[in-house]
């Protein structure tokens, strides 16, 4: 089973989202390194602590055509 993720923006909780949706939100800059995220029912932590999230977001962003 794929883990579900949640994130908070300005006090509003979003989710569940898939790992790929989490990366897409980081690529779209809705999730920043300071954004609180959590996996399933786990504790909240800064998105910067999630290994490779922003590396994968940068790769995705670089792969998308610029409008």
Phi, psi and omega in degrees: 000135179280135180294143175263141181246154175228152174215155181244132174233118181050042176084355179261129181272135177241146177132174007284149174231154178283165176304320180292325176291326177297315178298317180298320178295325176291318178297325179277001178066022170281333176249125178249171178302334181273348181298136177280133177229161172209150179258118180059231180265014182289180181285155175287143176207160180295139181303333179299339181275351179276111185307127172068005180304310185281336172294314179294322178296319179295320178296317179296315180298320179291336182275344182274142176294138179277136180262000000 
